[in-house]
Amino acid sequence: MSSGEGAGYGFRRRRDDTVSGTYLGMPAFPRAATAATRDRQLRANLTHATHTIRDKRARAVAELPDWARLRAAGAAIKDRTLRHLDGYLEQLEAAVTAAGGQVHWAEDAEAANRIVTELVLATGEREVVKVKSMATQEIGLNAALERAGVRAYETDLAELIVQLGDDLPSHILVPAIHRNRREIRDIFRERMADWGRPAPEGLSDRPADLAEAARLHLRQKFLDAKVAVSGANFMVAETGTMVVVESEGNGRMCLTLPETLISVVGIEKVVPGWRDLEVFLQLLPRSSTAERMNPYTSMWTGTTDDDGPRAFHLVLLDNGRTDTLADTVGRQALRCIRCSACLNVCPVYERAGGHAYGSAYPGPIGAILTPQLRGVGSELDASLPYASSLCGACYEVCPVAIDIPEVLVHLRERVVEGGEVAENGRRVRLRPARGHAAERAAMRAARWTLDHPGVLRAGQRLAGRMRGLQPRRLPGPGRAWTASRDLPPLPAEPFREWWRRTRGERRETGR
Ligand code: SF4
């Protein structure tokens, strides 16, 4: 049993998932996180893993004296590209087509799943190998393929562990971060035979033995596969080149051995040229795996005679990205290069784990990306902007300087105020999320009071005189807040009166 599953929230992948959500049925973040924080094994696994990665990242970044300038360059390139995204995407499409590839445009998850499924079925194959891909996790591709009778084999080690365990990823870079070695050994022993070559007899929990078991299990899959599905870290518009960076070599096998390659990539992954790519190939490895250079960087441009896949299909995925682009504050989330540095420093992620975020994107980036891609119409998605203490550690480490706290506050405003958002090209009226009516009323009262200084002054004086009656705990909805905090005592004298008395300033006019 998974540590997370022990919490009783059904983190196992549901067989009846719809195409849009392999995380269907997840409760709002606070409830899922409460359960996760009670799981000691999960917390121990997360604390150990995140602290190890974050320390290594800090050392790798400190080696570069121009890191701050690289970071600023990364942010500027992404912003410029997003401003002219339509032009770069058309340039990319023309270059991919000229190189022998075929480009498909997918407005949403359903369209992307339909396109990929039809492409696979057209080959006559019923099995595909997969390179780790956040985009295909986002759209629930494996479940969609399964419904069409196609079996997708994950080949990244951590994704393999998640798949064999009938589990869900909980980290962008290390999807099985919530598992420890003993749990992985048990999953391999119990489930590998259901998916192909069984685990070796007497498999131990030594990392080298586990890696060898995975290597033997996967090797036959690579050699047999006729179709591969991948994502891409970057797409170079000027030449139509796809780029995948990885550490295990499984990506290289999937990208070169099969006859057909289908890549599902979010439209924000485009970069204008090779000079731009150079910046990200420095930012990404140090931020994600704390390496100076990632072990495998695979690049391909369309198809090539006598080498690599004979057919290449690029599925460009929107699925809420255009709507996100329309939000001048929230669009910075589209700069993300999925390094996961923000997860590893987040005190909330460290305690709650990744499943509580209810999407393929956990941690701080998930808290700002998911509510924009999916909207804040559900209880879960409306709760995500609150999954943060706003400490700002995520912003400090982000290699493309996404001001995550700023976007979180912006999205909280959207949740509280209701209002309209763009969804799938339409203006959608938001219902204020449940539980936020009192907060909204309190904010309106505060705004009115601050707009009327005379009322504010009278209220402060009255509060000062009645301070002896101040309760130690707030009643009603405020009770939860004061259950773990001291209510600050009211001062005997309001600040304005103290200022006037000590500084001898003239009485305020109340303007
Ligand atoms: S938001 Fe920044 S730190 Fe977090 S995954 Fe994206 S690029 Fe990395």
Boltz pocket constraint, residues with backbone or C-beta under 6 A from the ligand:
constraints:
  - pocket:
      binder: B
      contacts: [[A, 287], [A, 335], [A, 336], [A, 337], [A, 338], [A, 339], [A, 340], [A, 341], [A, 342], [A, 343], [A, 365], [A, 394], [A, 397], [A, 398], [A, 399], [A, 400], [A, 401], [A, 402]]
      max_distance: 6.0
